[in-house]
Amino acid sequence: MSEPSLTAKCTAEFVGTFLLIFTVGCNVLGGSPTWAGISIAFVLMVCIYALGGISGANFNPAVSVTLGISKALGGPGFDWKQVGIYSAVQCAGGISAALCYFLLFGQSFNLAPAKGFS
């Protein structure tokens, strides 16, 4: 089996990041604490199984940078250009998801620690 193209990898990272952030946003704004954790976990699991073989299923710039530092991303042909591309695509996917749940709910939220925590 041949190595997936960079376009396929970027598409997988965009879709996975989009679905994860969109799910988190919808759960936070929907206000259902009962199913929030389960639905987020299920979406993440499905994305990892469906897209992991294409891109590695990072879905987060922090994960991509960490894998880049540890030289675990992309095997022997890895370079920092791939980390930069993955991170940019993941940011674009996250911003797109945030815009979509904002359009859906008409509101957004700031992610911050709960009251009493800093």
Secondary structure as a PSIPRED ss2 file (coil, helix, strand):
# PSIPRED VFORMAT (PSIPRED V4.0)

   1 M C   1.000  0.000  0.000
   2 S C   1.000  0.000  0.000
   3 E C   1.000  0.000  0.000
   4 P C   1.000  0.000  0.000
   5 S C   1.000  0.000  0.000
   6 L H   0.000  1.000  0.000
   7 T H   0.000  1.000  0.000
   8 A H   0.000  1.000  0.000
   9 K H   0.000  1.000  0.000
  10 C H   0.000  1.000  0.000
  11 T H   0.000  1.000  0.000
  12 A H   0.000  1.000  0.000
  13 E H   0.000  1.000  0.000
  14 F H   0.000  1.000  0.000
  15 V H   0.000  1.000  0.000
  16 G H   0.000  1.000  0.000
  17 T H   0.000  1.000  0.000
  18 F H   0.000  1.000  0.000
  19 L H   0.000  1.000  0.000
  20 L H   0.000  1.000  0.000
  21 I H   0.000  1.000  0.000
  22 F H   0.000  1.000  0.000
  23 T H   0.000  1.000  0.000
  24 V H   0.000  1.000  0.000
  25 G H   0.000  1.000  0.000
  26 C H   0.000  1.000  0.000
  27 N H   0.000  1.000  0.000
  28 V H   0.000  1.000  0.000
  29 L H   0.000  1.000  0.000
  30 G H   0.000  1.000  0.000
  31 G C   1.000  0.000  0.000
  32 S C   1.000  0.000  0.000
  33 P H   0.000  1.000  0.000
  34 T H   0.000  1.000  0.000
  35 W H   0.000  1.000  0.000
  36 A H   0.000  1.000  0.000
  37 G H   0.000  1.000  0.000
  38 I H   0.000  1.000  0.000
  39 S H   0.000  1.000  0.000
  40 I H   0.000  1.000  0.000
  41 A H   0.000  1.000  0.000
  42 F H   0.000  1.000  0.000
  43 V H   0.000  1.000  0.000
  44 L H   0.000  1.000  0.000
  45 M H   0.000  1.000  0.000
  46 V H   0.000  1.000  0.000
  47 C H   0.000  1.000  0.000
  48 I H   0.000  1.000  0.000
  49 Y H   0.000  1.000  0.000
  50 A H   0.000  1.000  0.000
  51 L H   0.000  1.000  0.000
  52 G H   0.000  1.000  0.000
  53 G H   0.000  1.000  0.000
  54 I H   0.000  1.000  0.000
  55 S H   0.000  1.000  0.000
  56 G C   1.000  0.000  0.000
  57 A C   1.000  0.000  0.000
  58 N C   1.000  0.000  0.000
  59 F C   1.000  0.000  0.000
  60 N C   1.000  0.000  0.000
  61 P H   0.000  1.000  0.000
  62 A H   0.000  1.000  0.000
  63 V H   0.000  1.000  0.000
  64 S H   0.000  1.000  0.000
  65 V H   0.000  1.000  0.000
  66 T H   0.000  1.000  0.000
  67 L H   0.000  1.000  0.000
  68 G H   0.000  1.000  0.000
  69 I H   0.000  1.000  0.000
  70 S C   1.000  0.000  0.000
  71 K C   1.000  0.000  0.000
  72 A C   1.000  0.000  0.000
  73 L C   1.000  0.000  0.000
  74 G C   1.000  0.000  0.000
  75 G H   0.000  1.000  0.000
  76 P H   0.000  1.000  0.000
  77 G H   0.000  1.000  0.000
  78 F C   1.000  0.000  0.000
  79 D C   1.000  0.000  0.000
  80 W H   0.000  1.000  0.000
  81 K H   0.000  1.000  0.000
  82 Q H   0.000  1.000  0.000
  83 V H   0.000  1.000  0.000
  84 G H   0.000  1.000  0.000
  85 I H   0.000  1.000  0.000
  86 Y H   0.000  1.000  0.000
  87 S H   0.000  1.000  0.000
  88 A H   0.000  1.000  0.000
  89 V H   0.000  1.000  0.000
  90 Q H   0.000  1.000  0.000
  91 C H   0.000  1.000  0.000
  92 A H   0.000  1.000  0.000
  93 G H   0.000  1.000  0.000
  94 G H   0.000  1.000  0.000
  95 I H   0.000  1.000  0.000
  96 S H   0.000  1.000  0.000
  97 A H   0.000  1.000  0.000
  98 A H   0.000  1.000  0.000
  99 L H   0.000  1.000  0.000
 100 C H   0.000  1.000  0.000
 101 Y H   0.000  1.000  0.000
 102 F H   0.000  1.000  0.000
 103 L H   0.000  1.000  0.000
 104 L H   0.000  1.000  0.000
 105 F H   0.000  1.000  0.000
 106 G C   1.000  0.000  0.000
 107 Q C   1.000  0.000  0.000
 108 S C   1.000  0.000  0.000
 109 F C   1.000  0.000  0.000
 110 N C   1.000  0.000  0.000
 111 L C   1.000  0.000  0.000
 112 A C   1.000  0.000  0.000
 113 P C   1.000  0.000  0.000
 114 A C   1.000  0.000  0.000
 115 K C   1.000  0.000  0.000
 116 G C   1.000  0.000  0.000
 117 F C   1.000  0.000  0.000
 118 S C   1.000  0.000  0.000
